[in-house]
Amino acid sequence: MEPFIQRLLLSDHELPLREGSDLGTRARLLLRQQKETWPLLRTGYAGLQEVRTRTIVLEGCSLRIQWNPARIVSSSANMDAESISRRKCFLCAANLPEGQRGILFAGSYLVLCNPFPIFGEHFTIPHTTHTDQRIGPAFATMLDLAHAMQKRYLVTYNGPRSGASAPDHLHFQAGEKGFLPIESEIGGLEAEGRVLSDTKTMRVVAAEGGLRPFVVLRSAERESLIGALRAVESALVEATGEKEEPMMNILCWYDSGAWTVVVFPRAKHRPSAYFAQGEEKILISPAAVDCGGVLTTVLEKDFNRLTEEKVRVMFGEIFLSGGTFHRVCENLAVNLSPR
């Protein structure tokens, strides 16, 4: 391990751990320690107390709109290849802010406190090596993270063209369970969905035609889920003709002996309102948390102006259209069928 990574790590004796403490417990203790010792994080969480929220309901989905000014760094970031190549990677250990510390997971991931939180407890979990954001080779780790943090947190993934603030550095995020509205609504949304596969080891359901089409994978078997995500990626490639990783956001949590994985296929990174001029411009850059039902605005005027109709138009742009998503479902049903 590189010396500068080793220096970032909090040892077990620096955290008041009991024998057998799980990763979720360790992460929560890390957050407590970092609030005490890292001024930037303390400021970020103080700002979170001032966040304003309001709720709208569209097509049976609760959407909580929040005004969170500290998130402007992420929402307004230039994501073109040239801009990314010019800046230092803020997830590389050598470039982390002074005072930031972390804990190691699986020998190659750092659990770090996010200094610009959306969740009440918010973590960023980058790979220790500077490698591109791609879910294929890292999905097993996402499942392992959700399992290791199951008592308190869920895990999110933003594709490199679907809201990832660092598309050049592999990372996940985690936040406390119960924060995203979709967690309590997903059972009802699934009940109205289309079952694509239902076997002894896994159930796959597509929520078609709603506000935000998505696919749910449920299984107690890790390898089955890994294969299912490969099938989802393949179905997306077949339906969209993507040459790179298909655009998507993923939520993952573990409860009662099984994983729930929610995949939101995307059509666009940012809605047209993001690029509009004058009063029509809305500075919002949806990612996994927004897919889960918490829409983050960074300007007060946008918080006040984000109406039900504007949200409906925005979601209609960034998620796959009904026809394309239907083709994804058709392809996925074939990909998952016994051979």
C-alpha positions in Angstrom: 0.0 0.0 0.0 1.2 3.5 -0.9 2.6 5.4 2.2 0.2 8.4 1.6 -2.8 6.0 1.7 -1.5 4.4 4.8 -1.3 7.8 6.5 -4.9 8.5 5.7 -6.2 5.4 7.5 -7.7 5.6 10.9 -6.5 2.6 13.0 -8.8 0.6 15.1 -7.4 2.1 18.3 -8.3 5.6 17.0 -12.0 4.5 16.8 -13.8 3.2 19.9 -14.5 -0.2 18.4 -15.9 -3.3 19.9 -14.7 -6.7 18.7 -16.6 -7.7 15.6 -17.7 -4.2 14.7 -19.2 -4.2 11.2 -18.4 -1.7 8.4 -21.5 0.4 9.0 -20.6 0.8 12.7 -17.0 1.7 11.8 -18.2 4.2 9.2 -20.5 5.9 11.7 -17.6 6.2 14.2 -15.4 7.6 11.4 -18.1 10.3 10.7 -18.1 11.2 14.4 -14.3 11.4 14.5 -14.1 13.5 11.3 -16.7 16.0 12.6 -14.6 16.6 15.6 -11.2 16.9 13.8 -12.0 18.1 10.2 -13.3 21.6 9.9 -14.5 21.3 6.3 -16.7 18.3 7.2 -18.1 20.1 10.3 -19.0 23.1 8.1 -20.7 20.8 5.6 -22.9 19.2 8.2 -23.7 22.5 9.8 -24.9 23.6 6.4 -27.0 20.5 6.1 -29.1 21.7 9.1 -30.1 24.7 7.0 -31.3 22.7 4.0 -34.9 23.4 3.0 -37.2 20.8 1.6 -40.7 20.4 0.1 -42.5 17.4 -1.3 -44.5 16.8 -4.4 -46.3 13.6 -5.5 -46.3 12.5 -9.2 -47.9 9.3 -10.4 -47.8 7.8 -7.0 -44.1 8.7 -6.4 -43.1 11.0 -3.6 -40.3 13.4 -4.6 -38.6 15.5 -2.0 -37.1 18.6 -3.4 -34.2 20.1 -1.3 -32.3 23.4 -1.5 -28.7 22.4 -0.7 -26.4 25.3 -1.7 -23.2 23.4 -0.8 -23.8 20.9 -3.6 -23.2 23.6 -6.3 -19.6 22.4 -6.8 -20.9 19.0 -8.0 -24.1 20.3 -9.8 -22.2 22.9 -11.8 -19.0 21.0 -12.6 -17.9 20.9 -16.2 -17.9 17.2 -17.2 -16.3 17.4 -20.7 -13.2 15.4 -21.2 -10.9 18.4 -21.5 -12.1 19.9 -18.2 -11.7 16.6 -16.4 -8.2 16.1 -17.8 -7.1 19.5 -16.6 -8.1 19.2 -13.0 -6.5 17.2 -10.2 -8.6 14.1 -9.3 -10.2 15.0 -6.0 -10.7 11.3 -5.2 -7.1 10.3 -5.4 -5.6 9.9 -2.0 -2.7 12.2 -2.8 -5.1 15.1 -3.5 -7.5 14.6 -0.5 -8.0 17.7 1.7 -5.9 18.1 4.8 -7.6 16.6 7.7 -9.6 14.0 5.8 -9.1 10.4 7.1 -10.7 7.1 6.1 -11.0 3.4 6.7 -10.1 0.7 4.3 -12.6 -1.8 2.7 -11.6 -5.0 0.8 -8.0 -3.9 0.6 -8.6 -1.4 -2.2 -11.4 1.0 -1.3 -11.4 4.0 1.0 -14.5 4.9 3.0 -14.4 8.7 3.3 -16.9 11.2 4.8 -18.4 13.4 2.1 -17.9 17.0 3.1 -20.9 18.2 0.9 -23.6 15.8 2.3 -27.1 15.1 1.0 -27.8 12.3 3.3 -27.7 12.9 7.1 -24.7 10.5 7.0 -23.0 10.5 3.7 -19.9 8.7 2.5 -17.8 8.5 -0.7 -16.0 5.2 -1.3 -13.3 5.6 -4.0 -10.9 2.9 -5.3 -7.4 3.4 -4.0 -6.2 3.4 -7.7 -7.1 6.0 -10.2 -9.2 3.9 -12.6 -12.2 4.8 -14.7 -15.8 4.7 -13.3 -17.2 1.5 -14.6 -19.7 -0.8 -12.9 -18.9 -4.1 -14.7 -15.7 -5.1 -12.8 -16.8 -3.4 -9.6 -20.4 -4.5 -9.2 -19.3 -7.4 -6.9 -17.8 -4.8 -4.6 -21.0 -2.8 -4.6 -22.8 -5.9 -3.4 -20.2 -6.6 -0.8 -20.4 -3.0 0.5 -24.2 -3.1 0.8 -23.8 -6.4 2.7 -21.1 -5.0 5.0 -23.0 -1.8 5.7 -26.5 -3.4 5.9 -27.4 -2.4 9.4 -27.4 1.3 8.5 -26.6 2.3 4.9 -27.4 1.7 1.3 -24.9 2.1 -1.6 -25.3 4.1 -4.8 -23.5 4.2 -8.1 -23.6 7.0 -10.7 -22.4 6.1 -14.2 -19.7 8.2 -15.8 -22.3 10.0 -18.0 -25.1 9.8 -15.4 -24.2 12.1 -12.6 -20.8 10.9 -11.4 -18.8 13.9 -10.2 -15.6 12.0 -10.9 -16.1 9.9 -14.1 -12.4 9.2 -14.2 -12.1 7.6 -10.7 -14.1 4.5 -9.7 -16.2 5.2 -6.6 -19.5 4.5 -4.8 -21.4 6.6 -2.3 -23.4 5.4 0.7 -26.0 7.0 2.9 -28.4 6.0 5.7 -31.3 3.8 4.9 -34.8 5.3 5.0 -33.8 8.6 3.5 -34.9 7.9 -0.1 -38.6 7.8 -0.7 -38.3 4.9 -3.2 -37.2 2.6 -0.4 -40.7 2.6 1.1 -42.5 2.8 -2.3 -40.7 0.2 -4.3 -42.9 -2.7 -3.2 -46.0 -1.0 -4.6 -44.1 0.0 -7.8 -42.9 -3.6 -8.3 -46.4 -4.9 -7.8 -47.6 -2.9 -10.8 -44.5 -3.9 -12.8 -43.7 -6.6 -15.3 -42.0 -9.7 -14.0 -39.1 -10.6 -16.4 -37.8 -13.5 -14.5 -38.8 -15.3 -11.3 -36.7 -18.3 -10.3 -35.7 -20.0 -7.0 -32.6 -17.7 -6.8 -33.7 -14.4 -8.3 -36.7 -12.2 -9.2 -36.4 -9.5 -11.8 -39.2 -6.9 -12.3 -39.4 -3.9 -14.7 -41.4 -0.8 -13.7 -42.5 0.3 -17.2 -44.4 3.4 -18.1 -44.0 5.3 -14.8 -42.3 8.5 -14.0 -38.9 6.9 -14.0 -38.6 3.4 -15.6 -36.3 1.1 -13.7 -35.4 -2.6 -13.2 -35.3 -4.3 -9.8 -33.1 -7.3 -9.1 -33.7 -9.2 -5.9 -31.7 -12.2 -4.8 -29.8 -13.8 -1.9 -27.2 -15.1 -4.3 -24.3 -12.7 -5.1 -23.3 -14.5 -8.3 -26.8 -14.5 -9.6 -27.0 -10.7 -9.3 -23.6 -10.3 -11.0 -24.9 -12.3 -13.9 -28.2 -10.4 -13.9 -26.4 -7.0 -14.1 -24.4 -8.2 -17.0 -27.7 -9.2 -18.7 -29.1 -5.7 -18.0 -26.0 -4.0 -19.5 -26.3 -6.3 -22.6 -30.0 -5.5 -23.0 -29.3 -1.8 -22.8 -26.5 -2.0 -25.4 -28.8 -3.9 -27.7 -31.6 -1.4 -27.3 -29.6 1.8 -27.4 -26.5 1.0 -29.5 -24.2 2.4 -26.8 -20.5 1.9 -27.4 -19.5 2.7 -23.9 -21.0 1.7 -20.6 -24.7 2.2 -20.9 -26.0 5.3 -19.0 -27.4 4.3 -15.6 -27.7 4.9 -11.9 -27.9 2.1 -9.4 -29.2 1.8 -5.8 -28.3 -1.2 -3.7 -29.2 -2.4 -0.2 -29.2 -5.6 1.8 -32.0 -6.7 4.2 -33.3 -9.9 5.6 -30.7 -12.1 3.8 -31.1 -10.6 0.3 -30.0 -7.8 -1.9 -32.2 -5.3 -3.7 -30.6 -3.7 -6.7 -32.5 -0.9 -8.5 -31.2 0.1 -12.0 -32.3 3.3 -13.6 -31.4 3.4 -17.3 -30.7 6.9 -18.5 -31.1 8.8 -21.8 -29.3 12.0 -20.9 -26.9 13.3 -18.3 -28.5 16.6 -17.7 -32.0 18.0 -18.7 -32.3 20.7 -21.3 -33.3 23.2 -18.6 -29.7 22.9 -17.3 -28.4 24.5 -20.5 -31.2 27.1 -21.0 -30.6 30.8 -20.7 -32.1 33.4 -18.4 -35.1 32.5 -16.3 -35.6 29.1 -18.0 -32.3 27.8 -16.7 -32.5 25.3 -13.7 -29.2 24.2 -12.3 -29.9 20.6 -11.5 -27.8 17.6 -12.4 -29.7 14.4 -11.5 -27.9 11.4 -10.1 -28.8 8.2 -8.1 -30.1 10.2 -5.1 -32.5 12.1 -7.5 -33.6 8.8 -9.0 -34.4 7.6 -5.5 -36.7 10.6 -5.0 -34.6 13.4 -3.5 -34.0 16.1 -6.0 -31.2 18.5 -5.1 -31.3 22.1 -6.2 -28.4 24.4 -5.4 -30.1 27.8 -6.1 -33.0 29.1 -4.1 -34.8 30.3 -7.2 -34.7 26.8 -8.7 -36.0 25.3 -5.5 -39.0 27.7 -5.6 -39.6 27.2 -9.4 -39.3 23.5 -9.7 -42.9 22.7 -10.4 -44.6 19.3 -10.9 -44.7 19.9 -14.6 -41.0 20.9 -14.8 -40.1 17.7 -12.9 -42.2 15.6 -15.3 -40.5 17.2 -18.3 -37.0 16.7 -16.8 -37.6 13.1 -15.9 -39.1 12.5 -19.4 -35.8 13.7 -20.9 -33.2 12.0 -18.7 -34.8 8.6 -18.4 -35.3 6.2 -21.3 -38.4 6.7 -23.3 -41.2 4.1 -23.1 -40.5 2.5 -26.4 -36.7 2.2 -25.8 -37.2 0.9 -22.2 -39.7 -1.6 -23.5 -37.1 -2.9 -25.9 -34.7 -3.1 -23.0 -37.2 -5.2 -21.1 -37.8 -7.5 -24.1 -34.0 -8.0 -24.5 -33.6 -8.6 -20.8 -36.3 -11.2 -20.6 -34.5 -13.1 -23.4 -31.1 -12.7 -21.7 -32.4 -14.0 -18.4 -34.4 -17.0 -19.8 -32.9 -20.5 -19.3 -30.7 -21.7 -22.1 
